[in-house]
Amino acid sequence: MRVKSVIAMVMTAALVVSTISFGVYKSNHKEPVVKDVKAANNNAATNNKLNLSGDAIYTKDENVYGVLNLDGSVSEMYVVNQFEVEKEGVIKDLGNYENVTNLTNPEEIVTDGNEHSFVADKGYFYYQGEVGNKEMPWTFDVKYYLDDEEILGDELAGKSGRFRTEIKVKNSSKEYKDFYENYLLQISMTLDNEKASNINADDGQIADAGTSKQINYTVLPGKEGTFKLEADVIDFSMAGISIAAVPYSMNVELPDTDSMAEGLTKLSDGVSKLDEGAGKLDDGVSELADGVEKYVGGIKKFNTGLSTVNENYSKLSEGGTKIVKGSSGINSGLAQLSKNKESIDSGSDSINKALSGLKSRISDMDLSSLSDEDRAILVGTINSLADNYGEFNSGIKAYTKGVENIADGYNKFDSGLSDYVSGVKKMGEGIDKLASGSKKLADNGGKLCDGLKELSSGLSEYKEGTGEFADKVSDMPDEMDKQIDEMMSDYVKEYDAVSFANAKNRNINAVQFIIKTKDIKTEDVVKKVEEEEVPSFAERVAKLFK
C-alpha cells in the first residue's frame, strides 16, 4: 500500500502538469490549420531545403492526447511530437495522421502517405498530428447512476441524489500490448466540496485539493479493473475524468537482505540439527518401546511363576501348620520322656545288680529238682542275662541321655519350626502383595509400551515433517531472493520506449498519454466558461507555481 501511495503521489504531480499541457494544446490549437498536402509538395522552397539538408540527429518524445465522450468512447485524438535536435537537418517521421500542423514555425511539413518530412534546426521542434483510427491501448467504459438508476452522462448536470460512476478499464488490442503491459494508469476525478459529500471510493485515494476533493485510482501495468466512486450530490457538475498513462519504470532500492539471509541460514542449520535430533529421538524411542515390550513380557512371565509360587506357598503354609501341630506333640512326648530318665536309669541299675547277684548265688541254689538239661539251661540263661544286661544297662543310659539331649534340641527345633511356619505365612502374604503389584506393573507397563509405540509413530511422522521442513528451509535464502526478485519484477522494470504513432520510428525517448473525458456542466457554467478568456501557456505555468 505504501508503494501504491508513493506511485499515486508521483502520478498526481505528473497528471497536474499533463492536464495543463492538455489545456494549452487544446486552447492554442483548438482548430488546427489543415495543410494542403499538394500545395506543400509543390512548395519549391521547402522541397529544395529538404533536398539540400542532411539528416538531423535527434531524440523524440510523443504526447498522445485523447478526448473521450462521457461514456468513455474516443471523440478525438492527436499526437504532439517533440524532437530534441542535437544536429539540424531533415527528419522523416511516421504516423497515421489525417492532418498535421507545424507548432514550431510557419514552414510546411511535407506528407507522403504516413511519412512526414521537415527540416528542424538545433533545439526543439514540435508538430501535431490528428490520429485517424482513434484507437488507444486501453478501452474505457464509463457508466453513471443516480439513486441506483443508470443515467446518461449528458443528463446528470444539475441533478441531485446519490451519485455513482463506474469506470471499467480493459486492454484494447494486441497491437498495443506493449503499452498495456508496461504503462501505469492514473485515473483522477474531482468533486466540488459544496456539491458533493459522503464520498466513497473503493480502491481509490481521496485527497483535499483546495475547495475540492480529488479522487485517484491507480492501474498497474498489465492489469484491468473496474473503479467506483459514490457521493451525495446537489446540483451536480464535474470536471472531466483525467487519465494519465506513463511507462512504469520506478527503480526501487531494495533493503539489505544479507542479515535476513544470514538469519535464514542459521534457521536452516538449526532445522537440520532439529531433523537430525528428531531422527535420533525417534530411534531412541523405538528402542525404548522394544525394551519396555520385552520388560512387560518378562513381568508377565514373572507373574505366571509368582502365581505358581504363591499357590505352592499356600500349600506349604497349610502343611507347615500341620507339621507345627505334630511337632508340638513330639516335643511334648520327648519332654515327658526326658523327665523319666532318672527312673529308667535307676530301675535298669537295680535289674543289673539283681542279675549280677543272681549270677553269683546261682551256684548256691538247690536245683536238684531240675533235670540236668533244665538246670544247665537255667544256669546258662541267668549267666547270659547277667553278662549281657550290663551292656544293655549302658545302652539304656545312653538312650535316656540321648532322649534328654534330643528333647532339649527338639524344643529349639519346635520353636524354630513355629517361627518358620509363621515366616512362611508372612512370606505368602508378601507374595500376594508382590503378585498384585507385579500385575499392576505389567498393566501399566503395557500402557507405557502402547504409549511409546504411539509416540514412536508420531515421532516418525514428525521426522518426516522435519525432513521436509529441512529440505524447504535449506533453499530458503535463495528462494527469498528469488521471491523478492519476482515480487519486485512488477515494480522495477526496464522499458525501452516504442513509438505510438508508428513502431518504425527511431530514437524514441518517451511516450505518454494524456486522456480526459468531457465535462459534466450546467448551461450556466458552460456559458460562463465560454465567456472567460483562455489563459496562455505562460500564464498557466506561472499560476501553477503561485
VMD Tcl script that draws the C-alpha trace (Angstrom):
set ca {
  {0.00 0.00 0.00}
  {2.88 2.34 0.69}
  {4.33 1.70 -2.76}
  {0.93 2.39 -4.22}
  {0.69 5.65 -2.25}
  {4.06 6.82 -3.50}
  {3.08 5.98 -7.07}
  {-0.17 7.87 -6.61}
  {1.67 10.98 -5.37}
  {4.13 10.89 -8.27}
  {1.39 10.29 -10.80}
  {-0.76 13.07 -9.34}
  {2.04 15.56 -9.91}
  {2.53 14.23 -13.43}
  {-1.19 14.41 -14.06}
  {-1.40 18.05 -12.99}
  {1.36 19.05 -15.41}
  {-0.09 16.84 -18.15}
  {-3.54 18.34 -17.69}
  {-2.13 21.86 -18.04}
  {-0.33 20.75 -21.20}
  {-3.56 19.20 -22.45}
  {-5.37 22.51 -21.90}
  {-2.60 24.51 -23.56}
  {-2.53 22.48 -26.75}
  {-6.32 22.38 -26.91}
  {-6.57 26.14 -26.42}
  {-3.77 27.12 -28.73}
  {-4.72 24.61 -31.39}
  {-8.41 24.21 -30.98}
  {-8.91 24.27 -34.73}
  {-5.62 23.16 -36.33}
  {-4.94 24.62 -39.74}
  {-5.41 21.86 -42.29}
  {-2.46 21.87 -44.64}
  {-2.93 21.40 -48.31}
  {-0.63 18.43 -48.89}
  {-0.35 19.00 -52.64}
  {0.46 22.64 -52.08}
  {3.12 21.63 -49.57}
  {4.66 19.16 -52.01}
  {4.67 21.81 -54.71}
  {6.33 24.32 -52.46}
  {9.65 24.58 -54.24}
  {11.44 26.29 -51.38}
  {10.51 23.58 -48.92}
  {11.39 20.74 -51.28}
  {14.67 22.39 -52.13}
  {15.55 22.73 -48.43}
  {14.71 19.08 -47.83}
  {16.89 18.01 -50.72}
  {19.87 20.14 -49.69}
  {19.85 19.35 -45.94}
  {21.39 16.23 -44.38}
  {19.75 14.01 -41.80}
  {19.22 15.50 -38.37}
  {20.41 13.91 -35.12}
  {17.64 13.91 -32.53}
  {15.58 12.14 -29.88}
  {11.80 12.14 -29.87}
  {9.00 12.35 -27.26}
  {5.37 11.65 -28.06}
  {2.49 13.14 -26.07}
  {-0.71 11.37 -27.04}
  {-3.85 13.41 -26.25}
  {-7.28 11.85 -26.26}
  {-10.68 13.42 -25.66}
  {-13.30 10.89 -24.55}
  {-17.04 11.13 -24.68}
  {-18.81 10.82 -21.35}
  {-19.29 7.07 -21.93}
  {-15.54 6.58 -22.45}
  {-15.52 6.25 -26.24}
  {-12.87 8.25 -28.11}
  {-14.10 11.57 -29.52}
  {-10.83 12.96 -30.85}
  {-7.20 12.04 -30.61}
  {-3.93 13.65 -31.64}
  {-0.22 13.32 -31.02}
  {2.14 16.18 -30.24}
  {5.58 15.09 -31.46}
  {8.51 16.74 -29.70}
  {12.02 16.49 -31.14}
  {15.16 17.46 -29.25}
  {17.51 18.18 -32.13}
  {21.23 17.85 -31.49}
  {22.23 18.46 -35.13}
  {19.97 20.31 -37.57}
  {18.76 18.52 -40.68}
  {15.91 16.59 -42.21}
  {13.61 14.49 -40.04}
  {11.27 11.91 -41.58}
  {8.65 10.89 -39.04}
  {5.96 8.21 -39.48}
  {2.36 8.43 -38.31}
  {-1.15 7.63 -39.47}
  {-2.39 11.21 -39.30}
  {-5.38 12.77 -41.03}
  {-3.87 16.24 -40.66}
  {-0.53 17.60 -39.45}
  {0.27 21.03 -38.02}
  {3.70 22.62 -37.53}
  {3.73 24.02 -34.00}
  {7.26 25.45 -34.22}
  {7.46 27.66 -37.31}
  {5.44 28.60 -40.40}
  {7.20 26.17 -42.71}
  {5.28 23.37 -44.34}
  {5.51 19.73 -43.32}
  {5.68 17.55 -46.41}
  {3.44 14.50 -46.14}
  {3.71 11.40 -48.31}
  {1.28 8.76 -47.09}
  {2.32 8.03 -43.49}
  {5.69 9.79 -43.82}
  {6.02 13.40 -42.70}
  {9.21 15.28 -43.58}
  {10.55 18.62 -42.37}
  {13.79 20.45 -41.64}
  {14.49 21.06 -37.95}
  {17.03 23.46 -36.52}
  {19.07 22.62 -33.44}
  {16.93 22.85 -30.32}
  {13.29 21.75 -30.04}
  {10.82 21.12 -32.84}
  {7.10 20.35 -32.35}
  {4.38 19.23 -34.70}
  {0.88 17.90 -34.14}
  {-0.86 15.05 -35.94}
  {-4.53 14.15 -35.75}
  {-4.83 10.39 -35.36}
  {-7.10 8.74 -37.87}
  {-8.03 5.37 -36.29}
  {-8.74 6.84 -32.82}
  {-7.70 3.63 -31.06}
  {-5.79 3.60 -27.77}
  {-4.03 0.79 -25.89}
  {-6.94 0.78 -23.40}
  {-10.69 0.95 -23.64}
  {-12.66 2.92 -21.08}
  {-16.29 2.08 -20.38}
  {-17.86 4.75 -18.16}
  {-21.33 4.37 -16.64}
  {-23.26 6.78 -14.40}
  {-26.00 6.13 -11.84}
  {-28.27 8.37 -9.83}
  {-30.09 6.78 -6.91}
  {-29.08 3.36 -8.29}
  {-30.70 4.08 -11.66}
  {-28.40 4.20 -14.69}
  {-28.38 7.61 -16.36}
  {-26.58 9.13 -19.33}
  {-23.74 11.47 -18.52}
  {-25.34 14.24 -20.59}
  {-28.40 14.07 -18.31}
  {-26.53 14.35 -14.99}
  {-25.80 18.08 -14.96}
  {-27.81 19.90 -12.28}
  {-29.21 16.67 -10.74}
  {-29.22 15.84 -7.02}
  {-29.19 12.47 -5.23}
  {-26.82 9.58 -4.61}
  {-24.35 9.66 -7.50}
  {-22.25 6.71 -8.63}
  {-19.90 6.21 -11.52}
  {-18.10 3.05 -12.66}
  {-15.07 3.08 -14.93}
  {-14.07 -0.22 -16.49}
  {-10.54 -0.37 -17.92}
  {-9.52 -3.12 -20.35}
  {-6.82 -3.88 -22.90}
  {-7.92 -2.76 -26.35}
  {-5.96 -4.96 -28.80}
  {-2.79 -6.98 -29.29}
  {-1.39 -4.20 -31.47}
  {-0.85 -2.06 -28.37}
  {0.07 -4.90 -25.99}
  {3.49 -3.31 -25.32}
  {1.86 -0.18 -23.85}
  {-0.73 -2.16 -21.89}
  {1.92 -4.34 -20.22}
  {4.37 -1.53 -19.38}
  {2.28 1.56 -18.66}
  {0.81 2.72 -15.38}
  {-2.57 4.47 -15.46}
  {-3.61 7.21 -13.07}
  {-7.34 7.94 -13.12}
  {-8.36 11.16 -11.40}
  {-11.77 12.70 -10.66}
  {-12.53 15.99 -8.91}
  {-15.68 16.80 -6.92}
  {-16.66 20.23 -5.59}
  {-16.95 20.18 -1.78}
  {-20.06 22.37 -1.95}
  {-21.81 19.95 -4.28}
  {-20.57 16.54 -3.09}
  {-20.43 14.86 0.33}
  {-20.23 11.38 1.85}
  {-17.71 10.40 -0.80}
  {-16.86 6.72 -1.01}
  {-14.13 5.42 -3.33}
  {-13.21 1.73 -3.08}
  {-9.53 1.22 -4.04}
  {-9.23 4.97 -4.52}
  {-7.38 7.67 -2.63}
  {-9.24 10.80 -1.64}
  {-7.19 13.98 -1.22}
  {-8.06 17.57 -0.45}
  {-7.46 19.94 -3.37}
  {-8.50 23.35 -2.11}
  {-12.27 23.59 -2.28}
  {-12.50 20.20 -3.95}
  {-11.80 16.57 -3.34}
  {-9.53 14.77 -5.78}
  {-10.03 11.01 -6.10}
  {-7.20 9.00 -7.64}
  {-7.10 5.40 -8.83}
  {-4.01 3.53 -9.97}
  {-3.96 0.76 -12.59}
  {-0.74 -1.23 -12.63}
  {0.81 -2.43 -15.91}
  {-0.94 -5.39 -17.46}
  {-3.95 -5.08 -15.16}
  {-7.63 -4.48 -15.81}
  {-10.30 -3.41 -13.38}
  {-13.47 -1.56 -12.52}
  {-13.28 1.55 -10.35}
  {-16.25 3.01 -8.48}
  {-16.97 6.41 -6.96}
  {-20.05 7.32 -4.90}
  {-21.20 10.59 -3.38}
  {-24.27 12.51 -2.31}
  {-24.55 15.40 -4.83}
  {-26.51 18.62 -5.14}
  {-26.89 20.50 -8.46}
  {-24.29 18.08 -9.86}
  {-21.42 19.09 -12.12}
  {-17.97 17.57 -12.52}
  {-14.85 18.31 -14.46}
  {-13.88 15.64 -16.96}
  {-12.23 12.45 -15.74}
  {-8.47 12.73 -16.28}
  {-6.35 9.73 -17.17}
  {-2.57 9.80 -17.43}
  {-0.53 6.86 -18.70}
  {3.24 6.74 -18.37}
  {5.83 3.98 -18.58}
  {6.21 2.34 -15.22}
  {9.93 2.32 -14.59}
  {10.35 3.13 -10.93}
  {13.67 1.86 -9.65}
  {13.23 0.89 -6.02}
  {16.27 0.49 -3.82}
  {15.80 -2.83 -2.11}
  {16.71 -3.22 1.57}
  {19.84 -5.11 2.51}
  {18.78 -8.73 2.81}
  {22.19 -10.09 3.83}
  {21.34 -10.09 7.55}
  {17.99 -11.71 6.80}
  {19.71 -14.32 4.62}
  {22.23 -14.94 7.40}
  {19.36 -15.47 9.83}
  {17.69 -17.86 7.40}
  {20.96 -19.75 7.05}
  {21.10 -20.13 10.82}
  {17.47 -21.21 10.76}
  {18.31 -23.76 8.05}
  {21.23 -25.10 10.11}
  {19.04 -25.23 13.21}
  {16.28 -27.09 11.38}
  {18.84 -29.56 10.02}
  {20.03 -30.23 13.57}
  {16.41 -30.47 14.68}
  {15.78 -33.02 11.94}
  {18.90 -34.98 12.96}
  {17.86 -34.85 16.62}
  {14.32 -35.92 15.72}
  {15.78 -38.94 13.92}
  {17.88 -39.92 16.93}
  {14.95 -39.34 19.28}
  {12.73 -41.50 17.07}
  {15.34 -44.29 17.06}
  {15.75 -44.00 20.85}
  {12.01 -44.11 21.49}
  {11.69 -47.13 19.17}
  {14.43 -48.93 21.09}
  {12.84 -47.92 24.39}
  {9.45 -49.19 23.19}
  {11.04 -52.54 22.21}
  {12.80 -52.73 25.57}
  {9.64 -51.91 27.50}
  {7.75 -54.51 25.47}
  {10.34 -57.15 26.41}
  {10.26 -55.92 30.02}
  {6.47 -56.25 30.10}
  {6.80 -59.75 28.62}
  {9.26 -60.66 31.40}
  {6.95 -59.20 34.03}
  {4.09 -61.33 32.70}
  {6.25 -64.49 32.85}
  {7.35 -63.50 36.36}
  {3.68 -63.09 37.31}
  {2.95 -66.59 35.98}
  {5.78 -68.06 38.05}
  {4.79 -65.97 41.01}
  {1.25 -67.32 40.82}
  {2.67 -70.87 40.93}
  {4.92 -69.97 43.87}
  {2.03 -68.33 45.64}
  {-0.10 -71.43 45.16}
  {2.70 -73.69 46.47}
  {3.34 -71.36 49.37}
  {-0.31 -71.66 50.30}
  {0.08 -75.42 50.38}
  {3.38 -75.06 52.24}
  {1.72 -72.83 54.79}
  {-1.10 -75.31 55.32}
  {1.41 -78.19 55.65}
  {3.55 -76.13 57.99}
  {0.57 -75.62 60.27}
  {0.02 -79.40 60.44}
  {3.77 -80.01 60.99}
  {3.76 -77.50 63.82}
  {0.90 -79.38 65.49}
  {2.70 -82.74 65.08}
  {5.99 -81.29 66.17}
  {4.35 -79.90 69.28}
  {3.18 -83.43 70.16}
  {6.64 -84.89 69.59}
  {8.18 -82.12 71.64}
  {5.72 -82.81 74.47}
  {6.46 -86.57 74.36}
  {10.21 -86.04 74.32}
  {9.91 -83.65 77.23}
  {7.94 -86.27 79.19}
  {10.44 -88.97 78.28}
  {13.30 -86.73 79.39}
  {11.61 -86.29 82.79}
  {11.53 -90.18 83.28}
  {15.26 -90.58 82.54}
  {16.32 -90.98 86.23}
  {13.62 -93.54 86.98}
  {14.58 -95.56 83.95}
  {18.27 -95.36 84.78}
  {17.62 -96.32 88.42}
  {15.38 -99.27 87.53}
  {17.85 -100.53 84.96}
  {20.69 -100.33 87.51}
  {18.57 -102.34 90.02}
  {17.91 -105.01 87.40}
  {21.60 -105.11 86.54}
  {22.54 -105.52 90.25}
  {19.86 -108.20 90.71}
  {21.09 -110.21 87.75}
  {24.72 -109.89 88.96}
  {23.68 -111.09 92.45}
  {21.62 -113.90 90.97}
  {24.58 -115.00 88.88}
  {26.85 -115.04 91.96}
  {24.33 -117.01 94.03}
  {23.14 -119.48 91.44}
  {25.82 -122.00 92.46}
  {24.46 -121.99 96.00}
  {20.90 -122.64 94.90}
  {19.26 -126.08 95.23}
  {18.40 -127.00 91.70}
  {18.15 -130.74 92.38}
  {14.56 -130.84 91.38}
  {15.53 -129.87 87.86}
  {16.86 -132.19 85.35}
  {20.39 -131.78 84.32}
  {19.28 -130.38 80.99}
  {16.90 -127.82 82.53}
  {19.41 -126.91 85.20}
  {22.04 -126.32 82.55}
  {19.65 -124.14 80.54}
  {18.61 -122.08 83.56}
  {22.18 -121.54 84.74}
  {23.24 -120.65 81.23}
  {20.39 -118.24 80.77}
  {20.99 -116.47 84.10}
  {24.67 -116.18 83.41}
  {23.97 -114.90 79.91}
  {21.44 -112.35 81.19}
  {23.75 -111.17 83.89}
  {26.63 -110.90 81.43}
  {24.61 -109.13 78.69}
  {22.47 -106.83 80.83}
  {25.45 -104.76 81.75}
  {25.79 -103.76 78.11}
  {22.00 -103.32 77.93}
  {22.12 -101.14 81.03}
  {24.83 -98.98 79.45}
  {22.66 -98.71 76.31}
  {19.66 -97.74 78.42}
  {21.66 -94.93 79.99}
  {22.99 -93.79 76.63}
  {19.42 -93.89 75.26}
  {18.00 -91.85 78.13}
  {20.85 -89.41 77.82}
  {20.19 -89.13 74.07}
  {16.49 -88.67 74.73}
  {17.36 -85.90 77.14}
  {19.60 -84.24 74.55}
  {17.02 -84.75 71.79}
  {14.34 -83.25 73.99}
  {16.44 -80.14 74.52}
  {17.31 -79.83 70.79}
  {13.82 -80.67 69.62}
  {12.40 -77.99 71.81}
  {14.54 -75.49 69.98}
  {13.62 -77.16 66.69}
  {9.95 -76.93 67.53}
  {10.31 -73.26 68.40}
  {12.21 -72.62 65.16}
  {9.65 -74.62 63.21}
  {6.88 -72.41 64.59}
  {8.83 -69.30 63.59}
  {9.47 -70.80 60.16}
  {5.82 -71.57 59.56}
  {4.91 -68.06 60.75}
  {7.51 -66.68 58.37}
  {6.10 -68.80 55.55}
  {2.67 -67.27 56.22}
  {4.07 -63.75 56.16}
  {6.06 -64.60 53.07}
  {2.89 -65.84 51.46}
  {1.19 -62.57 52.29}
  {4.17 -60.71 50.80}
  {3.97 -62.88 47.69}
  {0.28 -61.97 47.38}
  {1.15 -58.28 47.54}
  {4.07 -58.81 45.15}
  {1.80 -60.62 42.72}
  {-0.77 -57.80 42.90}
  {1.90 -55.13 42.44}
  {3.54 -57.09 39.66}
  {0.19 -57.35 37.86}
  {-0.31 -53.59 38.13}
  {3.25 -53.10 36.94}
  {2.56 -55.33 33.96}
  {-0.68 -53.48 33.17}
  {0.96 -50.06 33.45}
  {3.96 -51.34 31.53}
  {1.59 -52.39 28.75}
  {0.06 -48.92 28.70}
  {3.56 -47.41 28.71}
  {4.51 -49.68 25.83}
  {1.40 -48.67 23.86}
  {2.11 -45.00 24.59}
  {5.72 -45.38 23.49}
  {4.60 -47.04 20.26}
  {2.21 -44.16 19.58}
  {4.99 -41.72 20.46}
  {7.33 -43.55 18.10}
  {4.71 -43.42 15.34}
  {4.17 -39.71 15.98}
  {7.91 -39.09 16.02}
  {8.23 -40.91 12.70}
  {5.68 -38.54 11.19}
  {7.39 -35.63 12.94}
  {10.70 -36.80 11.48}
  {9.14 -36.80 8.02}
  {7.87 -33.28 8.66}
  {11.23 -32.04 9.93}
  {12.87 -33.67 6.93}
  {10.57 -31.87 4.50}
  {10.92 -28.67 6.53}
  {14.71 -29.00 6.45}
  {14.61 -29.52 2.66}
  {12.45 -26.43 2.22}
  {14.40 -24.28 4.66}
  {17.75 -25.25 3.15}
  {16.81 -23.40 -0.04}
  {15.06 -20.55 1.77}
  {17.84 -17.91 1.43}
  {18.00 -18.44 -2.34}
  {14.23 -18.76 -2.52}
  {13.83 -15.49 -0.59}
  {15.99 -13.67 -3.12}
  {14.06 -15.31 -5.94}
  {10.69 -14.35 -4.45}
  {11.84 -10.78 -3.85}
  {13.02 -10.57 -7.45}
  {9.69 -11.95 -8.67}
  {7.66 -9.60 -6.47}
  {9.73 -6.60 -7.46}
  {9.61 -7.53 -11.15}
  {6.20 -5.83 -11.27}
  {7.68 -2.67 -9.78}
  {11.23 -2.48 -11.11}
  {11.22 -2.63 -14.88}
  {13.47 -1.59 -17.67}
  {11.41 -0.44 -20.60}
  {12.61 0.81 -23.97}
  {10.11 3.32 -25.29}
  {8.28 2.46 -28.50}
  {6.56 5.00 -30.76}
  {2.77 5.02 -30.56}
  {2.44 6.83 -33.88}
  {4.39 4.17 -35.75}
  {6.54 1.35 -34.35}
  {9.17 2.04 -37.04}
  {10.01 5.50 -35.69}
  {13.53 5.71 -34.26}
  {15.24 7.46 -31.34}
  {12.17 7.38 -29.09}
  {12.89 8.82 -25.66}
  {9.43 8.78 -24.07}
  {5.75 8.34 -24.90}
  {2.96 9.41 -22.56}
  {-0.81 9.55 -22.80}
  {-2.98 12.41 -21.53}
  {-6.66 11.48 -21.72}
  {-9.76 13.29 -20.50}
  {-13.49 12.90 -20.74}
  {-15.75 15.83 -21.45}
  {-17.01 17.91 -18.52}
  {-20.44 17.50 -16.98}
  {-21.64 21.10 -16.62}
  {-24.86 23.01 -16.48}
  {-25.67 25.51 -19.24}
  {-24.86 28.46 -16.95}
  {-21.41 27.05 -16.23}
  {-20.77 26.34 -19.92}
  {-21.78 29.89 -20.85}
  {-19.54 31.35 -18.13}
  {-16.56 29.26 -19.30}
  {-17.08 30.33 -22.91}
  {-17.11 33.97 -21.84}
  {-13.87 33.62 -19.85}
  {-10.64 34.38 -21.65}
  {-8.47 31.30 -22.05}
  {-5.11 31.89 -20.30}
  {-1.88 31.45 -22.20}
  {0.61 28.66 -21.57}
  {2.93 31.03 -19.68}
  {0.05 32.24 -17.52}
  {-0.94 28.65 -16.65}
  {2.61 27.69 -15.65}
  {3.01 30.88 -13.58}
  {-0.31 30.16 -11.85}
  {0.82 26.64 -11.06}
  {3.78 27.88 -9.01}
  {1.97 30.68 -7.15}
}
mol new
graphics top color blue
foreach p $ca { graphics top sphere $p radius 0.5 }
foreach p [lrange $ca 0 end-1] q [lrange $ca 1 end] { graphics top cylinder $p $q radius 0.2 }
display resetview
